[in-house]
Amino acid sequence: CEELENKISFIQAQAKDLKGVENNSVDILSIAYGLRNIVERQEALKEFFRVLKPRGVLVILEFLKKDNPTWLDKISGFYTNKVLPLVGGAISKNYGAYSYLPQSIEGFLSLEGLKFELKNAGFEIVRTEDSIAQISTTMLVKKS
């Protein structure tokens, strides 16, 4: 890993405005559990597309709304909607954050909806994969 140390930069910025990041300069961009919280998502996707190199990769880890929930989705939905807010809120003493989570998931896109937005922003869907119990989804997309 030492040979990579000087080749990797970690950047924290507003998703819709990656000032200081040059066009076509990023190999890999990742966002975990944040895309559904971006109000101006289309602007953020355009910005991701702008900074990624041709064939650069965007990795998304996100909770997605289920259009046609399976029995497993219903079980994980019960956990997310009922158990997690109580347990997470009790441990963190921040009940609001854990009550917000299921609301934000329900107000977000389904997998097909997110694929549509990504394609409209110019990305090519490479792969999608659900986590164990289908609670969250990982997407690999690339700049075409």
N, C-alpha and C positions, 0 to 999 in steps of 0.2 A: 503494500500500500504506500510505502514511502515515495515511490516514483510517481504516484498520482497526487501526492500532497500539493504540489505547486501547480497542478493542472486543473484542480477543482475549485470553483468559487461558490460559496453559498451567499445568496442574495435574499434579503427580505424587503419586500416592496408592496405597494398597492397593486393588486392584480390588474386593474384597468389602466394603470399608468406606470410602466416600468422605465421611468426616466433613467438615463444613464446607461441603459442596456442597448447596445447597437443592434441594428437590423441584422438578421441572419447570423447571430453570433453565439447562440446557445444550442448545445447538443441535446440536453435533456432538461425538461422542466417538469416539476411534480407539484401536485396539490392534493392534500389529504383532508377530507372532511371540511373543505372550505368553499367549494364551488357553489353549493346551495346557499351559502350566506352572502354571496356577491350579488348586490342589487342590480348592477349594470353588467350582467354576465356576458352579453354579446360584445361589449367593449373589451372585457377581459379576454375573451377568446380571440378577438382580433389582435390584441396586444401579444398574447402568447404566440399566435401565428407569426406576427411581425418579428419577434426576437429569435424564434427557432430557426436554425439552419435548415436548408432544404433536406428533407428526410429526417429532420430532428424529431425527437420523441417527446410527447406529452403523456405523463402518467397521472391518472386520476384515481383516487380512492375515495369513494363516496357512498353515502346512504341514498338509495333511490326508492321512489314510490313504486309500489307493486300494482300494476293494472289488473292482473288476474291472479290474486294470491293463491298459492298452493296451501296445503295443510301446514307445511313447514313454515311458510311465510306467515301464516296466522299465529303459529306458536311464537315465532321470533317477534312478530308484531305485538303480541301480548306482553312479551318481556320488555320490549322497547317502550311501549305505551304505559304499562302498569308497574312493572318491577323496577326497571332502571331509574325512573324518576324518584321512587321512594328510597332505594338503596343508595344511588348516586347522590341524591340530595342530602341524605342523612350523613354519609361519609364526608362529603365536601362542605356541608352546611350551606349549599347553594342550590336550593330547590328550584329556583327560577331557571337556571341553566339546563337542568335535567328535564324540566317540564317543556322548555323550548324545543328540545331535540325532536320529540315525536311530531310536534307541530310543524317544524321546519322540514321534516322528511315528507309529511303529507302534503305540504305546499310546494314541494319540488317536483322535478320531472321523473318520469319513468325511464327505463333504459332506452326504449325506442325514442322518447322525446329528447333525451340527451344526445343520442346518436344523430338525430336530425339536426340539432343545433350545431354539433361539431362538424358535420358534413357541410352545413351552410357556411361555416367559418373557414372552410377549405381543408379540413383535416380528413384523413383516411383512417377508418377504424381498422386496427390491426387485430386486436383481441379484447375480449371481455371475459371476466372470470368472477364468479360469485365466491365469497368466502364460505367457510364452514357455516352451515345453518342459513346461508343466503342472507345474512344480515347486511353486509356491505358488498360493493362491487368494485373491482379493479378494472380500469380500462387503459389500454395502450393504444394511442393514436399517433399518427405521424403527419408531419407537414408534407403535403403532396406537391 
